[in-house]
Amino acid sequence: MRFKQLKKWPLIVLFSLLVAISAATTTVLANNQTLTVRASVLNVRLGPGLGYSVMGQVQNGTQLTVIDKENSWYQVRLAGNRIGWVASWLVDQNEATTTTARVATVAGQVNVRQYATTTSKVLGTLEPGDSAKVIYQEGDWTEIAYQNTAAWVYTKLINITNQTVTLEAPKQSAAAATKAAVTVVKATTTTAANVREAAGINAPIVTRLTKGQSVTILKQSGEWYYVQTATGKKGYIASWILSMPGSATAKAATSLSEATIVLDPGHGGTDSGAQSTSGGSEKTYTLALANKVGAALKAQGVNVIYTRSDDSFVDLAPRPAVAEKVHADAFISFHFDSTPNANTASGFTTYYYSVKKDKTLATYLNKSFTGLGLTNRGVEFGDFEVIRENTQPAVLLEMGYINDDSDYAKIKSAAYQQQIASDIVSGLTSYFKAGNHQ
């Protein structure tokens, strides 16, 4: 970031700000259409998040048909043709429901891990020349069928071939789904709202509601609800202008696995940010770092949302608005610092704006940065729009000086980015464990 200052650019176009990690990083290699519940009892919710009310429960071993995926949540079909959402980290999507897989050969000795993270439990090892049955890939990690379960290996250590293989379904009996009474869910408009014929802001208006009116939710379509008004009229209404029952108490995470984290890769598109002495753009490395952090958080069950997922321009004001809209438990903005004269400063800094809201988060994250090989310049106050205008706990990380050649060598290193990601997971884990949540 140039001279520790975020410039306010004119808003050129509206971009979709709620992008699921899986949409950007997952390459599906097999036909996974069902899930198996591995929690003892799994809550089924009305929408993709902990802020939505529980509509029922299913038991361990139940197989569920997948309809859709949003962030870290699956939309599934239940008994009686009902539709609901379940947390992806409480179900297994493995060879129990996969019919074919791609064959890969192992290039070097590789640890087989329970989850897609280097801190996860090692289930075994594969030796050079061994073969592996690949289910799908996600960023730097590949999921394989391993000893009648699903496990993960580092992608760079295997080579996928064109050969496919049929997977054997493990012996597993599914428990019957718990019968739950059909719940009538009411929501209240938080402002004047249009009820439309279809799920979109350009669809014809059926009727108009005033603030505080109650509607009955019939089903969900992306970020829109199909509702019935008190007068019996039906149509679609935007989810972000409805107050859901119980959302005020259900939205706060009490552990990292329950959290919703918004990751903000600084700059993008026409805003390239600061430059290295060799012409590298800040926008490139903020996105690369955010992707590494997102993958590490998702492996812990976190609901991760990006403010941008590609080289797109996103103005400053909409970025903190994303965090407010999804009731984020934390907002982390990624940047790389710069000085007027190259090679005159080095190190990383953690910025906060509000002492009450942000400084604790900044402190936990800053303390977690160990072994990065750069000077830790500490925690400082920063008057930056993306954290100043943020209603949720927010920090801005300057993870090195991009126009310092020594720092830049680390900034563009995947190993450095991965270490930051691991440290952020550690810092957030401690932050939530200490009871820091809204």
Disulfide bonds with the S-S distance in Angstrom:
none
